[in-house]
Amino acid sequence: MPLRVAFQMDPIAPIDIDADSTFRLAEEAQARGHELFYYTPDRIAFQSGRITARGWPLKVRRAHGNHFTLGEEREIDLAEWDVVWLRQDPPFDMSYITTTHLLEMIHPQTLVVNDPFWVRNSPEKLLVLRFPDLTPPTTIARDLATLKQFKETHGDIILKPLYGNGGAGVFRLDPNDRNFNALYELFEGINREPLIAQKFLPDVSAGDKRVILVDGVPVGAINRVPSEGETRSNMHVGGRAEKAELSDRDREICAAIGPMLREKGQVFVGIDVIGGWLTEINVTSPTGIQELERFDGTNVAGRIWEAIESRRGGA
């Protein structure tokens, strides 16, 4: 049974169709006969008890520079649609949080993926704190003395914004670093949010493994290797993707967190594992579908849609 599917996402024109996971999800949905609608997060609204979005019917194609066609702009009532994808990238700011509140008002009658209540309450760098036995030493604080004490204890640390993404603002502070106070002052001048510090894991030089889970079950992994002289492995900043296998440790981690993810409606999740340690659980706008499909020949997008269709009683 075809479903009516709305994508709440960043502007579609500039995306990389060879890497963007949202594009791949839309492509697979279209191939399965589902109707697509596209809007950006600034176009969702509450109007007299209705959650509406102003956007466009959407067709996608794998053609560089000609990868989408939009129909006539119109306003829809999201409660009348079967599925809404919450797919805009962070930052996880009040704008992002507001969209989760609005989408929560139509879920689960309209299936919002991932469940907006738990997306809001499970940001990437906080959800891992529920699993201290799986994660490296971590502290979250705004207080400079607390952060300095953590650095004195562990010597070599990573310091980054709590609600950042894509490797932005990530700094390695080794035992010889003299920039801690200056970096703290920089972050303090940007916002009032806490920072997250983690013990540096030297194994990151061999890669940061992205494991993709569908309904709490691992379906595969890729390894993201930092470029020469770089600590960050994010592909946004030059990391390269390599084929990877799921290790026994990866499966142990997934077995520990999978039931919780499924229970909380987190259908599509990407976790980050460095040297056998869980560093992030990405639920807001995880990536990696296309890279995994190319390496493994697995239709990961199809697996995700099978999980959604099962929940909707669809095809």
SULBELNOR-V340992 format. One record per pair of residues at least 4 apart in sequence whose ideal C-beta (glycine too) atoms are under 7 Angstrom apart, sorted by sequence separation. I is the first residue (numbers start at 0). J is the second residue. D is the distance in whole Angstrom. If there is no record, write none. Layout:
BEGIN
i->I j->J d->D
i->I j->J d->D
END
This chain:
BEGIN
i->15 j->19 d->5
i->19 j->23 d->7
i->20 j->24 d->6
i->21 j->25 d->6
i->22 j->26 d->6
i->23 j->27 d->6
i->24 j->28 d->6
i->25 j->29 d->6
i->26 j->30 d->6
i->27 j->31 d->6
i->29 j->33 d->7
i->38 j->42 d->5
i->62 j->66 d->6
i->75 j->79 d->7
i->91 j->95 d->5
i->93 j->97 d->6
i->96 j->100 d->7
i->97 j->101 d->7
i->98 j->102 d->6
i->99 j->103 d->6
i->102 j->106 d->6
i->105 j->109 d->4
i->106 j->110 d->7
i->111 j->115 d->5
i->113 j->117 d->7
i->114 j->118 d->7
i->115 j->119 d->6
i->116 j->120 d->6
i->117 j->121 d->5
i->121 j->125 d->7
i->122 j->126 d->7
i->130 j->134 d->6
i->142 j->146 d->7
i->143 j->147 d->6
i->144 j->148 d->6
i->145 j->149 d->7
i->146 j->150 d->7
i->147 j->151 d->6
i->148 j->152 d->6
i->149 j->153 d->6
i->159 j->163 d->6
i->163 j->167 d->5
i->172 j->176 d->4
i->178 j->182 d->5
i->179 j->183 d->6
i->180 j->184 d->6
i->181 j->185 d->6
i->182 j->186 d->6
i->183 j->187 d->6
i->184 j->188 d->6
i->185 j->189 d->7
i->203 j->207 d->6
i->212 j->216 d->6
i->225 j->229 d->4
i->234 j->238 d->5
i->245 j->249 d->5
i->247 j->251 d->6
i->248 j->252 d->7
i->249 j->253 d->6
i->250 j->254 d->6
i->251 j->255 d->7
i->252 j->256 d->6
i->253 j->257 d->5
i->256 j->260 d->6
i->257 j->261 d->6
i->258 j->262 d->6
i->259 j->263 d->6
i->272 j->276 d->7
i->281 j->285 d->4
i->287 j->291 d->6
i->288 j->292 d->6
i->289 j->293 d->6
i->290 j->294 d->6
i->291 j->295 d->6
i->298 j->302 d->7
i->299 j->303 d->7
i->300 j->304 d->6
i->301 j->305 d->6
i->302 j->306 d->7
i->303 j->307 d->7
i->304 j->308 d->6
i->305 j->309 d->6
i->306 j->310 d->7
i->307 j->311 d->6
i->14 j->19 d->4
i->28 j->33 d->4
i->38 j->43 d->7
i->45 j->50 d->6
i->46 j->51 d->5
i->60 j->65 d->7
i->61 j->66 d->7
i->75 j->80 d->7
i->90 j->95 d->7
i->106 j->111 d->4
i->113 j->118 d->5
i->121 j->126 d->4
i->140 j->145 d->4
i->163 j->168 d->5
i->212 j->217 d->5
i->213 j->218 d->5
i->225 j->230 d->6
i->231 j->236 d->5
i->233 j->238 d->5
i->245 j->250 d->6
i->260 j->265 d->4
i->272 j->277 d->6
i->273 j->278 d->6
i->292 j->297 d->6
i->308 j->313 d->4
i->16 j->22 d->5
i->29 j->35 d->6
i->60 j->66 d->6
i->77 j->83 d->6
i->89 j->95 d->6
i->105 j->111 d->7
i->140 j->146 d->5
i->150 j->156 d->5
i->212 j->218 d->7
i->225 j->231 d->6
i->232 j->238 d->4
i->234 j->240 d->6
i->291 j->297 d->7
i->292 j->298 d->7
i->308 j->314 d->5
i->28 j->35 d->6
i->43 j->50 d->7
i->44 j->51 d->5
i->59 j->66 d->6
i->127 j->134 d->5
i->138 j->145 d->7
i->149 j->156 d->7
i->172 j->179 d->6
i->210 j->217 d->5
i->211 j->218 d->5
i->225 j->232 d->5
i->229 j->236 d->7
i->231 j->238 d->7
i->270 j->277 d->6
i->271 j->278 d->5
i->292 j->299 d->5
i->14 j->22 d->6
i->59 j->67 d->5
i->106 j->114 d->6
i->138 j->146 d->7
i->160 j->168 d->5
i->186 j->194 d->6
i->211 j->219 d->6
i->224 j->232 d->6
i->229 j->237 d->6
i->260 j->268 d->5
i->271 j->279 d->4
i->291 j->299 d->5
i->43 j->52 d->5
i->58 j->67 d->7
i->102 j->111 d->5
i->106 j->115 d->6
i->159 j->168 d->6
i->223 j->232 d->4
i->270 j->279 d->7
i->25 j->35 d->6
i->42 j->52 d->6
i->57 j->67 d->6
i->58 j->68 d->4
i->159 j->169 d->4
i->210 j->220 d->4
i->223 j->233 d->7
i->270 j->280 d->5
i->42 j->53 d->4
i->138 j->149 d->4
i->159 j->170 d->7
i->209 j->220 d->6
i->223 j->234 d->6
i->226 j->237 d->4
i->270 j->281 d->7
i->288 j->299 d->5
i->42 j->54 d->6
i->57 j->69 d->6
i->103 j->115 d->5
i->157 j->169 d->6
i->158 j->170 d->5
i->170 j->182 d->6
i->208 j->220 d->5
i->209 j->221 d->5
i->226 j->238 d->7
i->268 j->280 d->6
i->269 j->281 d->4
i->288 j->300 d->6
i->8 j->21 d->5
i->56 j->69 d->7
i->102 j->115 d->4
i->103 j->116 d->5
i->225 j->238 d->6
i->268 j->281 d->6
i->38 j->52 d->4
i->55 j->69 d->4
i->56 j->70 d->3
i->157 j->171 d->6
i->158 j->172 d->6
i->208 j->222 d->5
i->209 j->223 d->6
i->224 j->238 d->6
i->268 j->282 d->6
i->6 j->21 d->6
i->38 j->53 d->6
i->55 j->70 d->5
i->223 j->238 d->4
i->224 j->239 d->5
i->38 j->54 d->3
i->99 j->115 d->4
i->156 j->172 d->5
i->206 j->222 d->4
i->207 j->223 d->5
i->269 j->285 d->3
i->37 j->54 d->5
i->55 j->72 d->5
i->85 j->102 d->6
i->136 j->153 d->6
i->206 j->223 d->6
i->223 j->240 d->6
i->224 j->241 d->6
i->265 j->282 d->5
i->268 j->285 d->6
i->269 j->286 d->7
i->36 j->54 d->6
i->37 j->55 d->6
i->54 j->72 d->7
i->155 j->173 d->5
i->206 j->224 d->5
i->252 j->270 d->7
i->267 j->285 d->6
i->269 j->287 d->5
i->6 j->25 d->6
i->53 j->72 d->7
i->83 j->102 d->6
i->99 j->118 d->6
i->155 j->174 d->6
i->221 j->240 d->5
i->222 j->241 d->4
i->36 j->56 d->6
i->37 j->57 d->4
i->99 j->119 d->4
i->154 j->174 d->4
i->221 j->241 d->7
i->252 j->272 d->6
i->35 j->56 d->7
i->36 j->57 d->6
i->53 j->74 d->5
i->204 j->225 d->7
i->221 j->242 d->7
i->222 j->243 d->4
i->35 j->57 d->4
i->139 j->161 d->6
i->150 j->172 d->6
i->203 j->225 d->7
i->221 j->243 d->5
i->51 j->74 d->5
i->52 j->75 d->6
i->96 j->119 d->6
i->220 j->243 d->4
i->249 j->272 d->6
i->4 j->28 d->5
i->51 j->75 d->7
i->158 j->182 d->6
i->220 j->244 d->7
i->256 j->280 d->7
i->51 j->76 d->6
i->52 j->77 d->6
i->207 j->232 d->4
i->220 j->245 d->5
i->252 j->277 d->5
i->11 j->37 d->6
i->51 j->77 d->7
i->83 j->109 d->6
i->85 j->111 d->6
i->160 j->186 d->7
i->206 j->232 d->6
i->219 j->245 d->7
i->49 j->76 d->5
i->50 j->77 d->5
i->78 j->105 d->5
i->85 j->112 d->7
i->203 j->230 d->7
i->248 j->275 d->4
i->50 j->78 d->6
i->77 j->105 d->5
i->81 j->109 d->7
i->82 j->110 d->5
i->83 j->111 d->5
i->84 j->112 d->6
i->85 j->113 d->6
i->171 j->199 d->6
i->217 j->245 d->6
i->4 j->33 d->5
i->6 j->35 d->7
i->8 j->37 d->7
i->10 j->39 d->6
i->29 j->58 d->7
i->49 j->78 d->7
i->80 j->109 d->6
i->81 j->110 d->7
i->150 j->179 d->7
i->203 j->232 d->6
i->220 j->249 d->6
i->4 j->34 d->7
i->9 j->39 d->7
i->29 j->59 d->6
i->78 j->108 d->6
i->82 j->112 d->6
i->85 j->115 d->6
i->162 j->192 d->6
i->1 j->32 d->5
i->2 j->33 d->5
i->3 j->34 d->5
i->4 j->35 d->6
i->5 j->36 d->4
i->6 j->37 d->5
i->7 j->38 d->6
i->8 j->39 d->7
i->78 j->109 d->6
i->91 j->122 d->5
i->161 j->192 d->5
i->1 j->33 d->5
i->25 j->57 d->7
i->77 j->109 d->6
i->147 j->179 d->7
i->160 j->192 d->7
i->161 j->193 d->5
i->217 j->249 d->7
i->1 j->34 d->6
i->5 j->38 d->7
i->7 j->40 d->6
i->26 j->59 d->5
i->85 j->118 d->6
i->161 j->194 d->6
i->217 j->250 d->7
i->25 j->59 d->5
i->160 j->194 d->7
i->161 j->195 d->5
i->26 j->61 d->7
i->206 j->241 d->7
i->208 j->243 d->6
i->210 j->245 d->7
i->7 j->43 d->7
i->158 j->194 d->6
i->159 j->195 d->6
i->217 j->253 d->4
i->267 j->303 d->5
i->22 j->59 d->6
i->124 j->161 d->6
i->146 j->183 d->7
i->266 j->303 d->6
i->158 j->196 d->5
i->36 j->75 d->6
i->157 j->196 d->7
i->210 j->249 d->6
i->122 j->162 d->6
i->143 j->183 d->5
i->156 j->196 d->5
i->157 j->197 d->5
i->266 j->306 d->5
i->156 j->197 d->7
i->208 j->249 d->7
i->212 j->253 d->6
i->216 j->257 d->6
i->266 j->307 d->6
i->156 j->198 d->6
i->157 j->199 d->5
i->215 j->257 d->3
i->156 j->199 d->6
i->210 j->253 d->7
i->215 j->258 d->6
i->155 j->199 d->4
i->16 j->61 d->6
i->153 j->198 d->4
i->212 j->257 d->6
i->215 j->260 d->4
i->215 j->261 d->4
i->5 j->52 d->6
i->16 j->63 d->7
i->40 j->87 d->5
i->149 j->196 d->5
i->214 j->261 d->5
i->146 j->194 d->6
i->212 j->260 d->6
i->16 j->66 d->5
i->146 j->196 d->6
i->240 j->290 d->4
i->50 j->101 d->5
i->141 j->193 d->5
i->214 j->266 d->6
i->242 j->294 d->4
i->140 j->193 d->6
i->141 j->194 d->7
i->213 j->266 d->7
i->40 j->94 d->7
i->50 j->104 d->6
i->139 j->193 d->5
i->140 j->194 d->7
i->213 j->267 d->6
i->43 j->98 d->6
i->50 j->105 d->5
i->11 j->67 d->5
i->45 j->101 d->6
i->139 j->195 d->5
i->212 j->268 d->5
i->40 j->98 d->5
i->43 j->101 d->6
i->137 j->195 d->7
i->138 j->196 d->5
i->211 j->269 d->5
i->212 j->270 d->7
i->171 j->230 d->4
i->210 j->269 d->7
i->24 j->84 d->7
i->137 j->197 d->5
i->209 j->269 d->5
i->210 j->270 d->5
i->136 j->197 d->7
i->135 j->197 d->5
i->136 j->198 d->4
i->169 j->231 d->5
i->209 j->271 d->6
i->210 j->272 d->6
i->135 j->198 d->5
i->207 j->271 d->6
i->208 j->272 d->4
i->21 j->86 d->5
i->135 j->200 d->6
i->166 j->231 d->4
i->207 j->273 d->5
i->221 j->287 d->6
i->166 j->233 d->3
i->165 j->233 d->5
i->166 j->235 d->6
i->221 j->290 d->5
i->5 j->75 d->7
i->92 j->162 d->7
i->165 j->235 d->4
i->166 j->236 d->5
i->203 j->273 d->5
i->221 j->291 d->5
i->91 j->162 d->4
i->124 j->195 d->5
i->202 j->273 d->6
i->5 j->77 d->6
i->90 j->162 d->6
i->202 j->274 d->3
i->219 j->291 d->5
i->89 j->162 d->7
i->90 j->163 d->7
i->200 j->273 d->5
i->221 j->294 d->6
i->90 j->164 d->7
i->200 j->274 d->5
i->5 j->80 d->5
i->89 j->164 d->4
i->7 j->83 d->6
i->88 j->164 d->6
i->200 j->276 d->6
i->211 j->287 d->6
i->219 j->295 d->5
i->3 j->80 d->5
i->4 j->81 d->7
i->7 j->84 d->6
i->211 j->288 d->7
i->3 j->81 d->5
i->4 j->82 d->5
i->5 j->83 d->5
i->6 j->84 d->5
i->7 j->85 d->6
i->8 j->86 d->4
i->9 j->87 d->5
i->209 j->287 d->5
i->219 j->297 d->6
i->2 j->81 d->4
i->7 j->86 d->6
i->8 j->87 d->6
i->9 j->88 d->6
i->218 j->297 d->7
i->2 j->82 d->6
i->4 j->84 d->7
i->6 j->86 d->6
i->7 j->87 d->6
i->211 j->291 d->6
i->219 j->299 d->7
i->197 j->278 d->7
i->218 j->299 d->6
i->218 j->302 d->6
i->211 j->299 d->6
i->213 j->302 d->5
i->213 j->303 d->5
i->7 j->98 d->7
i->214 j->306 d->5
i->213 j->306 d->5
i->133 j->252 d->6
i->133 j->255 d->6
i->130 j->255 d->6
i->130 j->256 d->6
i->135 j->276 d->5
i->121 j->263 d->7
i->134 j->276 d->6
i->133 j->276 d->7
i->134 j->277 d->5
i->135 j->278 d->7
i->133 j->277 d->4
i->134 j->278 d->7
i->117 j->263 d->4
i->117 j->264 d->6
i->130 j->277 d->6
i->117 j->265 d->6
i->114 j->263 d->6
i->114 j->264 d->3
i->127 j->277 d->6
i->113 j->264 d->6
i->114 j->265 d->7
i->127 j->278 d->7
i->113 j->265 d->5
i->127 j->279 d->6
i->113 j->266 d->6
i->127 j->280 d->5
i->112 j->266 d->5
i->113 j->267 d->7
i->126 j->280 d->4
i->112 j->267 d->7
i->124 j->279 d->6
i->123 j->279 d->5
i->126 j->282 d->7
i->123 j->280 d->6
i->123 j->281 d->5
i->123 j->282 d->7
i->123 j->283 d->7
i->121 j->282 d->6
i->122 j->283 d->7
i->118 j->282 d->5
i->118 j->283 d->6
i->113 j->282 d->5
i->91 j->283 d->6
i->89 j->283 d->6
i->89 j->284 d->7
i->112 j->307 d->6
i->88 j->284 d->5
i->87 j->284 d->6
i->110 j->307 d->7
i->86 j->284 d->5
i->110 j->310 d->6
i->110 j->311 d->6
i->82 j->307 d->6
i->82 j->311 d->7
i->81 j->311 d->6
i->20 j->285 d->7
i->23 j->288 d->5
i->20 j->286 d->5
i->23 j->289 d->5
i->20 j->287 d->7
i->20 j->288 d->4
i->20 j->289 d->7
i->18 j->289 d->6
i->17 j->289 d->6
i->27 j->300 d->4
i->31 j->304 d->6
i->27 j->301 d->6
i->24 j->300 d->6
i->28 j->304 d->6
i->23 j->300 d->5
i->27 j->304 d->6
i->24 j->303 d->7
i->31 j->314 d->7
i->2 j->311 d->6
i->2 j->313 d->5
i->0 j->313 d->5
i->0 j->314 d->5
END
